């Protein structure tokens, strides 16, 4: 089974699709996402569904 990480930036009205968390952070940075890479790994492993963050 292949997982796809969908990142939707509400204020920029952009959607991104990635195959890994590392890929997310190669294109976007922590300030854009509002979440650290290590926490995103844990959040996706815990529930694997959706993670909503605040805009910094």
C-alpha distance matrix in Angstrom:
0.0 3.8 6.6 9.9 13.2 15.9 19.4 22.3 25.8 28.1 31.4 30.4 28.7 25.9 22.1 19.8 16.1 14.6 11.7 13.3 16.2 18.4 18.0 19.2 22.3 23.1 23.8 24.9 27.1 27.5 30.3 28.4 25.6 27.8 25.6 25.5 22.6 22.7 22.9 19.8 17.8 19.3 19.0 15.3 14.9 17.4 16.4 13.4 14.8 17.8 20.4 23.7 26.2 29.8 31.2 33.5
3.8 0.0 3.8 6.6 10.0 12.8 16.3 19.3 22.6 25.2 28.3 27.1 25.6 22.5 18.8 16.3 12.5 10.9 8.0 10.1 13.2 15.3 14.5 15.8 18.9 19.6 20.1 21.4 23.7 24.4 27.2 25.2 22.5 25.0 23.0 23.0 20.0 20.7 21.0 17.7 16.0 18.1 17.7 13.9 14.3 17.2 16.2 12.6 13.8 16.3 18.5 21.6 23.9 27.4 28.5 30.6
6.6 3.8 0.0 3.8 6.6 9.6 12.9 16.0 19.3 21.9 25.0 24.1 22.7 19.8 16.1 13.8 10.2 8.7 6.5 8.1 10.6 13.4 12.7 13.1 16.4 17.6 17.9 18.6 20.8 21.2 23.9 21.9 19.1 21.5 19.5 19.7 17.0 17.9 17.8 14.3 13.1 15.2 14.4 10.6 11.6 14.4 13.2 9.5 10.5 12.6 14.8 17.9 20.1 23.6 24.8 27.0
9.9 6.6 3.8 0.0 3.8 6.3 9.7 12.7 16.0 18.6 21.7 20.6 19.1 16.1 12.4 10.0 6.5 5.7 5.1 7.4 9.6 12.4 10.8 10.7 14.4 15.4 15.1 15.8 18.3 19.1 21.5 19.1 16.5 19.3 17.9 18.5 16.1 17.7 17.5 13.8 13.4 15.9 14.6 11.2 13.3 15.9 14.4 10.6 10.7 11.8 13.6 16.1 18.2 21.5 22.3 24.6
13.2 10.0 6.6 3.8 0.0 3.8 6.4 9.8 12.9 15.7 18.6 17.7 16.7 13.9 10.5 8.1 5.6 5.0 6.1 6.8 7.6 10.7 9.4 8.1 11.7 13.4 12.9 12.8 15.1 15.6 17.8 15.5 12.8 15.5 14.3 15.2 13.1 15.1 14.6 10.8 11.2 13.8 12.2 9.3 12.2 14.6 13.2 9.7 9.5 9.5 10.6 12.8 14.6 17.9 18.6 20.9
15.9 12.8 9.6 6.3 3.8 0.0 3.8 6.4 9.9 12.4 15.5 14.6 13.2 10.5 7.1 5.8 4.6 6.5 9.0 10.2 10.4 13.2 11.4 9.3 12.8 14.5 12.9 12.4 15.0 15.6 17.1 14.2 11.9 14.9 14.5 16.2 14.9 17.3 16.3 12.6 14.0 16.3 14.1 11.7 15.1 16.8 14.9 11.8 10.3 9.2 10.3 11.6 13.5 16.4 16.8 19.5
19.4 16.3 12.9 9.7 6.4 3.8 0.0 3.8 6.4 9.4 12.2 11.4 10.7 8.2 5.7 5.1 6.3 8.1 11.2 11.5 10.6 13.1 11.3 8.2 11.1 13.1 11.1 9.7 12.1 12.6 13.7 10.5 8.5 11.6 12.0 14.1 13.4 16.3 15.2 11.8 14.0 16.3 14.0 12.6 16.3 17.7 16.1 13.5 12.1 9.9 9.6 9.8 10.9 13.3 13.3 15.9
22.3 19.3 16.0 12.7 9.8 6.4 3.8 0.0 3.8 6.0 9.1 8.7 7.4 5.9 4.5 6.4 8.8 11.4 14.7 15.2 14.3 16.6 14.7 11.5 14.0 15.9 13.2 11.4 13.7 14.1 14.2 10.7 9.4 12.2 13.5 16.2 16.3 19.2 17.7 14.6 17.2 19.1 16.5 15.5 19.2 20.2 18.2 16.0 13.8 11.0 10.7 9.7 10.8 12.4 12.0 15.2
25.8 22.6 19.3 16.0 12.9 9.9 6.4 3.8 0.0 3.8 5.8 5.5 5.7 5.3 6.3 8.3 11.5 13.7 17.2 17.3 15.8 17.6 15.9 12.4 14.0 15.8 12.8 10.4 12.1 12.6 11.7 8.1 7.9 10.5 12.8 15.7 16.4 19.6 18.1 15.5 18.7 20.5 18.0 17.7 21.4 22.2 20.6 18.7 16.8 13.6 12.4 10.4 10.2 10.8 9.4 12.4
28.1 25.2 21.9 18.6 15.7 12.4 9.4 6.0 3.8 0.0 3.8 5.5 5.0 7.0 8.6 11.5 14.5 17.1 20.5 20.7 19.2 21.3 19.6 16.1 17.6 19.5 16.6 14.0 15.4 15.4 14.0 10.7 10.6 12.3 15.0 18.3 19.4 22.4 20.5 18.1 21.4 22.8 19.9 19.8 23.6 23.9 21.9 20.5 18.0 14.5 13.5 10.8 10.9 10.7 9.4 12.8
31.4 28.3 25.0 21.7 18.6 15.5 12.2 9.1 5.8 3.8 0.0 3.8 5.5 8.1 10.9 13.6 17.0 19.4 23.0 23.0 21.3 22.8 21.2 17.7 18.5 20.2 17.0 14.3 15.3 15.5 13.2 10.2 11.4 12.7 16.0 19.2 20.7 23.8 22.1 20.1 23.6 25.1 22.4 22.7 26.4 26.8 25.1 23.7 21.4 17.9 16.4 13.4 12.5 11.3 8.9 11.7
30.4 27.1 24.1 20.6 17.7 14.6 11.4 8.7 5.5 5.5 3.8 0.0 3.8 5.5 8.9 11.4 15.1 17.6 21.3 21.6 20.2 21.3 19.2 16.0 17.0 18.0 14.6 12.4 14.1 15.2 13.3 9.8 11.5 13.8 16.8 19.5 20.5 23.9 22.7 20.5 23.6 25.6 23.3 23.1 26.8 27.7 26.1 24.2 22.2 19.0 17.7 15.3 14.5 13.9 11.2 13.6
28.7 25.6 22.7 19.1 16.7 13.2 10.7 7.4 5.7 5.0 5.5 3.8 0.0 3.8 7.0 10.3 13.8 16.9 20.5 21.4 20.5 22.1 19.7 16.7 18.4 19.4 15.9 14.3 16.5 17.6 16.2 12.5 13.3 15.8 18.4 21.3 21.9 25.2 23.8 21.1 24.1 26.0 23.4 22.7 26.5 27.3 25.3 23.3 20.9 17.9 17.4 15.3 15.4 15.3 13.5 16.4
25.9 22.5 19.8 16.1 13.9 10.5 8.2 5.9 5.3 7.0 8.1 5.5 3.8 0.0 3.8 6.7 10.3 13.4 17.1 18.2 17.6 18.9 16.3 13.5 15.6 16.2 12.7 11.7 14.5 16.1 15.4 11.6 12.2 15.3 17.3 19.8 19.8 23.2 22.3 19.3 21.9 24.2 21.9 20.8 24.5 25.8 24.0 21.5 19.5 16.9 16.6 15.2 15.5 16.1 14.4 17.1
22.1 18.8 16.1 12.4 10.5 7.1 5.7 4.5 6.3 8.6 10.9 8.9 7.0 3.8 0.0 3.8 6.9 10.2 13.8 15.2 15.1 16.8 14.1 11.6 14.4 15.2 12.1 11.5 14.6 16.2 16.3 12.6 12.2 15.5 16.8 18.9 18.4 21.6 20.7 17.4 19.6 22.0 19.7 18.1 21.7 23.2 21.3 18.5 16.6 14.5 14.7 14.2 15.1 16.6 15.6 18.4
19.8 16.3 13.8 10.0 8.1 5.8 5.1 6.4 8.3 11.5 13.6 11.4 10.3 6.7 3.8 0.0 3.8 6.7 10.4 11.8 12.0 13.4 10.4 8.4 11.5 12.0 9.3 9.5 12.9 14.8 15.8 12.4 11.6 15.3 15.8 17.3 16.1 19.3 19.0 15.6 17.2 20.1 18.4 16.5 19.8 21.8 20.3 17.2 16.0 14.5 14.6 14.8 15.6 17.6 16.7 19.1
16.1 12.5 10.2 6.5 5.6 4.6 6.3 8.8 11.5 14.5 17.0 15.1 13.8 10.3 6.9 3.8 0.0 3.8 7.1 9.2 10.4 12.2 9.2 8.2 11.9 12.3 10.6 11.4 14.7 16.4 18.0 15.0 13.6 17.0 16.8 17.8 16.0 18.8 18.7 15.0 15.9 18.8 17.3 14.8 17.7 20.1 18.6 15.2 14.4 13.7 14.5 15.7 17.0 19.5 19.2 21.6
14.6 10.9 8.7 5.7 5.0 6.5 8.1 11.4 13.7 17.1 19.4 17.6 16.9 13.4 10.2 6.7 3.8 0.0 3.8 5.6 7.4 8.8 6.0 6.1 9.8 10.2 9.6 10.9 13.9 15.5 17.8 15.4 13.7 17.0 16.0 16.3 13.8 16.3 16.8 13.3 13.4 16.8 16.0 13.3 15.8 18.6 17.8 14.3 14.5 14.3 14.8 16.6 17.6 20.4 20.2 22.1
11.7 8.0 6.5 5.1 6.1 9.0 11.2 14.7 17.2 20.5 23.0 21.3 20.5 17.1 13.8 10.4 7.1 3.8 0.0 3.8 7.2 8.6 6.8 8.2 11.5 11.7 12.2 13.8 16.3 17.6 20.5 18.4 16.4 19.4 17.7 17.4 14.4 16.3 17.1 13.7 12.8 16.1 15.9 12.8 14.4 17.7 17.2 13.6 14.5 15.3 16.1 18.5 19.8 22.9 23.1 24.8
13.3 10.1 8.1 7.4 6.8 10.2 11.5 15.2 17.3 20.7 23.0 21.6 21.4 18.2 15.2 11.8 9.2 5.6 3.8 0.0 3.8 5.3 5.2 6.6 9.1 10.1 11.4 12.5 14.3 15.2 18.4 17.0 14.7 17.3 15.2 14.3 11.0 12.7 13.9 10.8 9.6 13.1 13.5 10.8 12.2 15.7 15.9 12.6 14.2 14.8 14.9 17.5 18.2 21.3 21.7 23.0
16.2 13.2 10.6 9.6 7.6 10.4 10.6 14.3 15.8 19.2 21.3 20.2 20.5 17.6 15.1 12.0 10.4 7.4 7.2 3.8 0.0 3.8 5.3 5.1 6.6 8.8 10.4 10.5 11.5 11.8 15.2 14.3 11.8 14.0 11.6 10.5 7.2 9.2 10.5 7.5 6.9 10.7 11.1 9.3 11.2 14.3 14.9 12.1 13.8 13.7 12.9 15.2 15.4 18.4 18.8 19.8
18.4 15.3 13.4 12.4 10.7 13.2 13.1 16.6 17.6 21.3 22.8 21.3 22.1 18.9 16.8 13.4 12.2 8.8 8.6 5.3 3.8 0.0 3.8 5.4 5.3 6.3 9.1 10.0 10.8 11.9 15.4 14.8 13.1 15.4 13.2 11.4 7.9 10.1 12.4 10.2 9.5 13.2 14.3 12.9 14.3 17.5 18.5 15.9 17.6 17.4 16.4 18.3 17.9 20.5 20.4 20.9
18.0 14.5 12.7 10.8 9.4 11.4 11.3 14.7 15.9 19.6 21.2 19.2 19.7 16.3 14.1 10.4 9.2 6.0 6.8 5.2 5.3 3.8 0.0 3.8 5.4 5.1 6.7 8.6 10.7 12.7 15.7 14.3 13.0 16.0 14.5 13.6 10.6 13.3 15.0 12.3 12.1 15.9 16.2 14.4 16.3 19.5 19.8 16.8 17.9 17.5 16.8 18.5 18.3 20.8 20.3 21.2
19.2 15.8 13.1 10.7 8.1 9.3 8.2 11.5 12.4 16.1 17.7 16.0 16.7 13.5 11.6 8.4 8.2 6.1 8.2 6.6 5.1 5.4 3.8 0.0 3.8 5.5 5.6 5.9 8.1 9.7 12.5 10.8 9.3 12.5 11.4 11.1 8.8 12.1 13.1 10.1 11.1 14.6 14.3 12.9 15.6 18.2 18.2 15.4 16.0 14.9 13.8 15.1 14.7 17.1 16.6 17.6
22.3 18.9 16.4 14.4 11.7 12.8 11.1 14.0 14.0 17.6 18.5 17.0 18.4 15.6 14.4 11.5 11.9 9.8 11.5 9.1 6.6 5.3 5.4 3.8 0.0 3.8 5.4 5.0 5.6 7.4 10.5 9.9 9.0 11.6 10.4 9.3 7.2 10.8 12.4 10.4 11.5 14.9 15.2 14.6 17.0 19.5 20.1 17.7 18.6 17.3 15.5 16.4 15.2 17.1 16.3 16.5
23.1 19.6 17.6 15.4 13.4 14.5 13.1 15.9 15.8 19.5 20.2 18.0 19.4 16.2 15.2 12.0 12.3 10.2 11.7 10.1 8.8 6.3 5.1 5.5 3.8 0.0 3.8 6.0 7.5 10.4 13.0 12.1 12.1 15.0 14.1 12.9 10.7 14.0 16.0 14.0 14.6 18.3 18.7 17.7 19.9 22.7 23.2 20.6 21.5 20.3 18.9 19.8 18.7 20.4 19.1 19.2
23.8 20.1 17.9 15.1 12.9 12.9 11.1 13.2 12.8 16.6 17.0 14.6 15.9 12.7 12.1 9.3 10.6 9.6 12.2 11.4 10.4 9.1 6.7 5.6 5.4 3.8 0.0 3.8 6.9 10.3 12.0 10.2 10.8 14.1 14.2 13.9 12.4 16.1 17.3 15.0 16.3 19.8 19.5 18.4 21.2 23.7 23.7 20.9 21.1 19.6 18.3 18.6 17.6 18.9 17.3 17.9
24.9 21.4 18.6 15.8 12.8 12.4 9.7 11.4 10.4 14.0 14.3 12.4 14.3 11.7 11.5 9.5 11.4 10.9 13.8 12.5 10.5 10.0 8.6 5.9 5.0 6.0 3.8 0.0 3.8 6.9 8.3 6.4 7.2 10.4 11.0 11.3 10.7 14.5 15.2 13.1 15.2 18.2 17.6 17.2 20.2 22.3 22.2 19.9 19.8 17.8 15.9 15.7 14.2 15.3 13.6 14.0
27.1 23.7 20.8 18.3 15.1 15.0 12.1 13.7 12.1 15.4 15.3 14.1 16.5 14.5 14.6 12.9 14.7 13.9 16.3 14.3 11.5 10.8 10.7 8.1 5.6 7.5 6.9 3.8 0.0 3.8 5.5 5.5 6.5 8.6 9.0 8.9 9.1 12.8 13.6 12.4 14.7 17.4 17.1 17.5 20.3 22.1 22.5 20.7 20.9 18.6 16.1 15.7 13.5 14.2 12.5 12.0
27.5 24.4 21.2 19.1 15.6 15.6 12.6 14.1 12.6 15.4 15.5 15.2 17.6 16.1 16.2 14.8 16.4 15.5 17.6 15.2 11.8 11.9 12.7 9.7 7.4 10.4 10.3 6.9 3.8 0.0 3.8 5.5 5.1 5.7 5.8 5.8 7.4 10.6 10.8 10.4 13.2 15.2 14.9 16.0 18.7 20.0 20.6 19.4 19.7 17.3 14.2 13.7 11.0 11.6 10.5 9.6
30.3 27.2 23.9 21.5 17.8 17.1 13.7 14.2 11.7 14.0 13.2 13.3 16.2 15.4 16.3 15.8 18.0 17.8 20.5 18.4 15.2 15.4 15.7 12.5 10.5 13.0 12.0 8.3 5.5 3.8 0.0 3.8 5.5 5.3 7.5 8.7 11.0 14.0 13.6 13.3 16.5 18.2 17.4 18.7 21.6 22.6 22.8 21.8 21.5 18.6 15.5 14.0 10.9 10.2 8.1 6.6
28.4 25.2 21.9 19.1 15.5 14.2 10.5 10.7 8.1 10.7 10.2 9.8 12.5 11.6 12.6 12.4 15.0 15.4 18.4 17.0 14.3 14.8 14.3 10.8 9.9 12.1 10.2 6.4 5.5 5.5 3.8 0.0 3.8 5.8 8.4 10.4 11.9 15.3 14.7 13.3 16.6 18.6 17.3 17.9 21.3 22.3 22.0 20.6 19.9 16.9 14.2 12.6 10.1 9.9 7.5 7.8
25.6 22.5 19.1 16.5 12.8 11.9 8.5 9.4 7.9 10.6 11.4 11.5 13.3 12.2 12.2 11.6 13.6 13.7 16.4 14.7 11.8 13.1 13.0 9.3 9.0 12.1 10.8 7.2 6.5 5.1 5.5 3.8 0.0 3.8 5.4 8.0 9.4 12.6 11.5 9.8 13.3 15.1 13.5 14.2 17.6 18.6 18.2 16.9 16.3 13.4 10.6 9.5 7.2 8.3 7.4 8.5
27.8 25.0 21.5 19.3 15.5 14.9 11.6 12.2 10.5 12.3 12.7 13.8 15.8 15.3 15.5 15.3 17.0 17.0 19.4 17.3 14.0 15.4 16.0 12.5 11.6 15.0 14.1 10.4 8.6 5.7 5.3 5.8 3.8 0.0 3.8 7.0 9.8 12.2 10.5 10.0 13.7 14.7 13.2 14.9 18.0 18.3 18.3 17.7 17.2 14.1 10.7 9.1 5.8 6.0 5.8 6.0
25.6 23.0 19.5 17.9 14.3 14.5 12.0 13.5 12.8 15.0 16.0 16.8 18.4 17.3 16.8 15.8 16.8 16.0 17.7 15.2 11.6 13.2 14.5 11.4 10.4 14.1 14.2 11.0 9.0 5.8 7.5 8.4 5.4 3.8 0.0 3.8 6.5 8.5 6.7 6.6 10.2 11.1 10.1 12.0 14.7 15.2 15.8 15.3 15.5 13.1 9.6 9.4 6.8 8.5 9.4 9.4
25.5 23.0 19.7 18.5 15.2 16.2 14.1 16.2 15.7 18.3 19.2 19.5 21.3 19.8 18.9 17.3 17.8 16.3 17.4 14.3 10.5 11.4 13.6 11.1 9.3 12.9 13.9 11.3 8.9 5.8 8.7 10.4 8.0 7.0 3.8 0.0 3.8 5.5 5.3 6.3 8.9 10.1 10.4 12.3 14.4 15.4 16.7 16.1 17.2 15.4 12.2 12.8 10.5 12.2 12.8 12.1
22.6 20.0 17.0 16.1 13.1 14.9 13.4 16.3 16.4 19.4 20.7 20.5 21.9 19.8 18.4 16.1 16.0 13.8 14.4 11.0 7.2 7.9 10.6 8.8 7.2 10.7 12.4 10.7 9.1 7.4 11.0 11.9 9.4 9.8 6.5 3.8 0.0 3.8 5.5 5.1 6.4 8.9 9.9 10.8 12.5 14.4 15.9 14.7 16.3 15.1 12.6 14.1 12.7 14.9 15.5 15.3
22.7 20.7 17.9 17.7 15.1 17.3 16.3 19.2 19.6 22.4 23.8 23.9 25.2 23.2 21.6 19.3 18.8 16.3 16.3 12.7 9.2 10.1 13.3 12.1 10.8 14.0 16.1 14.5 12.8 10.6 14.0 15.3 12.6 12.2 8.5 5.5 3.8 0.0 3.8 5.5 5.3 6.6 8.8 10.3 10.9 12.6 14.9 14.3 16.5 15.9 13.5 15.4 14.2 16.7 17.9 17.5
22.9 21.0 17.8 17.5 14.6 16.3 15.2 17.7 18.1 20.5 22.1 22.7 23.8 22.3 20.7 19.0 18.7 16.8 17.1 13.9 10.5 12.4 15.0 13.1 12.4 16.0 17.3 15.2 13.6 10.8 13.6 14.7 11.5 10.5 6.7 5.3 5.5 3.8 0.0 3.8 5.4 5.1 6.0 8.6 9.8 10.4 12.4 12.5 14.2 13.2 10.5 12.3 11.3 13.9 15.7 15.8
19.8 17.7 14.3 13.8 10.8 12.6 11.8 14.6 15.5 18.1 20.1 20.5 21.1 19.3 17.4 15.6 15.0 13.3 13.7 10.8 7.5 10.2 12.3 10.1 10.4 14.0 15.0 13.1 12.4 10.4 13.3 13.3 9.8 10.0 6.6 6.3 5.1 5.5 3.8 0.0 3.8 5.4 5.0 6.0 8.4 9.8 10.9 9.9 11.4 10.5 8.2 10.6 10.3 13.5 15.1 15.9
17.8 16.0 13.1 13.4 11.2 14.0 14.0 17.2 18.7 21.4 23.6 23.6 24.1 21.9 19.6 17.2 15.9 13.4 12.8 9.6 6.9 9.5 12.1 11.1 11.5 14.6 16.3 15.2 14.7 13.2 16.5 16.6 13.3 13.7 10.2 8.9 6.4 5.3 5.4 3.8 0.0 3.8 5.6 5.5 6.2 8.6 10.6 9.4 12.0 12.2 10.9 13.8 14.0 17.2 18.9 19.6
19.3 18.1 15.2 15.9 13.8 16.3 16.3 19.1 20.5 22.8 25.1 25.6 26.0 24.2 22.0 20.1 18.8 16.8 16.1 13.1 10.7 13.2 15.9 14.6 14.9 18.3 19.8 18.2 17.4 15.2 18.2 18.6 15.1 14.7 11.1 10.1 8.9 6.6 5.1 5.4 3.8 0.0 3.8 5.5 5.1 6.0 8.8 9.1 11.8 12.2 10.7 13.8 14.1 17.3 19.5 20.2
19.0 17.7 14.4 14.6 12.2 14.1 14.0 16.5 18.0 19.9 22.4 23.3 23.4 21.9 19.7 18.4 17.3 16.0 15.9 13.5 11.1 14.3 16.2 14.3 15.2 18.7 19.5 17.6 17.1 14.9 17.4 17.3 13.5 13.2 10.1 10.4 9.9 8.8 6.0 5.0 5.6 3.8 0.0 3.8 5.5 5.2 6.4 6.9 8.8 8.7 7.1 10.3 11.2 14.7 17.2 18.5
15.3 13.9 10.6 11.2 9.3 11.7 12.6 15.5 17.7 19.8 22.7 23.1 22.7 20.8 18.1 16.5 14.8 13.3 12.8 10.8 9.3 12.9 14.4 12.9 14.6 17.7 18.4 17.2 17.5 16.0 18.7 17.9 14.2 14.9 12.0 12.3 10.8 10.3 8.6 6.0 5.5 5.5 3.8 0.0 3.8 5.5 5.7 4.1 6.7 7.7 7.7 11.4 13.0 16.7 18.9 20.5
14.9 14.3 11.6 13.3 12.2 15.1 16.3 19.2 21.4 23.6 26.4 26.8 26.5 24.5 21.7 19.8 17.7 15.8 14.4 12.2 11.2 14.3 16.3 15.6 17.0 19.9 21.2 20.2 20.3 18.7 21.6 21.3 17.6 18.0 14.7 14.4 12.5 10.9 9.8 8.4 6.2 5.1 5.5 3.8 0.0 3.8 5.9 5.4 9.0 10.9 11.1 14.8 16.3 19.9 22.2 23.6
17.4 17.2 14.4 15.9 14.6 16.8 17.7 20.2 22.2 23.9 26.8 27.7 27.3 25.8 23.2 21.8 20.1 18.6 17.7 15.7 14.3 17.5 19.5 18.2 19.5 22.7 23.7 22.3 22.1 20.0 22.6 22.3 18.6 18.3 15.2 15.4 14.4 12.6 10.4 9.8 8.6 6.0 5.2 5.5 3.8 0.0 3.8 5.9 8.7 10.5 10.6 14.1 15.7 19.2 22.0 23.5
16.4 16.2 13.2 14.4 13.2 14.9 16.1 18.2 20.6 21.9 25.1 26.1 25.3 24.0 21.3 20.3 18.6 17.8 17.2 15.9 14.9 18.5 19.8 18.2 20.1 23.2 23.7 22.2 22.5 20.6 22.8 22.0 18.2 18.3 15.8 16.7 15.9 14.9 12.4 10.9 10.6 8.8 6.4 5.7 5.9 3.8 0.0 3.8 5.5 7.6 8.8 12.3 14.8 18.4 21.3 23.3
13.4 12.6 9.5 10.6 9.7 11.8 13.5 16.0 18.7 20.5 23.7 24.2 23.3 21.5 18.5 17.2 15.2 14.3 13.6 12.6 12.1 15.9 16.8 15.4 17.7 20.6 20.9 19.9 20.7 19.4 21.8 20.6 16.9 17.7 15.3 16.1 14.7 14.3 12.5 9.9 9.4 9.1 6.9 4.1 5.4 5.9 3.8 0.0 3.8 6.6 8.5 12.2 14.8 18.5 20.9 23.1
14.8 13.8 10.5 10.7 9.5 10.3 12.1 13.8 16.8 18.0 21.4 22.2 20.9 19.5 16.6 16.0 14.4 14.5 14.5 14.2 13.8 17.6 17.9 16.0 18.6 21.5 21.1 19.8 20.9 19.7 21.5 19.9 16.3 17.2 15.5 17.2 16.3 16.5 14.2 11.4 12.0 11.8 8.8 6.7 9.0 8.7 5.5 3.8 0.0 3.8 7.0 10.2 13.4 17.0 19.5 22.1
17.8 16.3 12.6 11.8 9.5 9.2 9.9 11.0 13.6 14.5 17.9 19.0 17.9 16.9 14.5 14.5 13.7 14.3 15.3 14.8 13.7 17.4 17.5 14.9 17.3 20.3 19.6 17.8 18.6 17.3 18.6 16.9 13.4 14.1 13.1 15.4 15.1 15.9 13.2 10.5 12.2 12.2 8.7 7.7 10.9 10.5 7.6 6.6 3.8 0.0 3.8 6.5 9.9 13.4 15.8 18.7
20.4 18.5 14.8 13.6 10.6 10.3 9.6 10.7 12.4 13.5 16.4 17.7 17.4 16.6 14.7 14.6 14.5 14.8 16.1 14.9 12.9 16.4 16.8 13.8 15.5 18.9 18.3 15.9 16.1 14.2 15.5 14.2 10.6 10.7 9.6 12.2 12.6 13.5 10.5 8.2 10.9 10.7 7.1 7.7 11.1 10.6 8.8 8.5 7.0 3.8 0.0 3.8 6.5 10.2 12.7 15.2
23.7 21.6 17.9 16.1 12.8 11.6 9.8 9.7 10.4 10.8 13.4 15.3 15.3 15.2 14.2 14.8 15.7 16.6 18.5 17.5 15.2 18.3 18.5 15.1 16.4 19.8 18.6 15.7 15.7 13.7 14.0 12.6 9.5 9.1 9.4 12.8 14.1 15.4 12.3 10.6 13.8 13.8 10.3 11.4 14.8 14.1 12.3 12.2 10.2 6.5 3.8 0.0 3.8 7.0 9.6 12.5
26.2 23.9 20.1 18.2 14.6 13.5 10.9 10.8 10.2 10.9 12.5 14.5 15.4 15.5 15.1 15.6 17.0 17.6 19.8 18.2 15.4 17.9 18.3 14.7 15.2 18.7 17.6 14.2 13.5 11.0 10.9 10.1 7.2 5.8 6.8 10.5 12.7 14.2 11.3 10.3 14.0 14.1 11.2 13.0 16.3 15.7 14.8 14.8 13.4 9.9 6.5 3.8 0.0 3.8 6.5 8.9
29.8 27.4 23.6 21.5 17.9 16.4 13.3 12.4 10.8 10.7 11.3 13.9 15.3 16.1 16.6 17.6 19.5 20.4 22.9 21.3 18.4 20.5 20.8 17.1 17.1 20.4 18.9 15.3 14.2 11.6 10.2 9.9 8.3 6.0 8.5 12.2 14.9 16.7 13.9 13.5 17.2 17.3 14.7 16.7 19.9 19.2 18.4 18.5 17.0 13.4 10.2 7.0 3.8 0.0 3.7 6.1
31.2 28.5 24.8 22.3 18.6 16.8 13.3 12.0 9.4 9.4 8.9 11.2 13.5 14.4 15.6 16.7 19.2 20.2 23.1 21.7 18.8 20.4 20.3 16.6 16.3 19.1 17.3 13.6 12.5 10.5 8.1 7.5 7.4 5.8 9.4 12.8 15.5 17.9 15.7 15.1 18.9 19.5 17.2 18.9 22.2 22.0 21.3 20.9 19.5 15.8 12.7 9.6 6.5 3.7 0.0 3.8
33.5 30.6 27.0 24.6 20.9 19.5 15.9 15.2 12.4 12.8 11.7 13.6 16.4 17.1 18.4 19.1 21.6 22.1 24.8 23.0 19.8 20.9 21.2 17.6 16.5 19.2 17.9 14.0 12.0 9.6 6.6 7.8 8.5 6.0 9.4 12.1 15.3 17.5 15.8 15.9 19.6 20.2 18.5 20.5 23.6 23.5 23.3 23.1 22.1 18.7 15.2 12.5 8.9 6.1 3.8 0.0
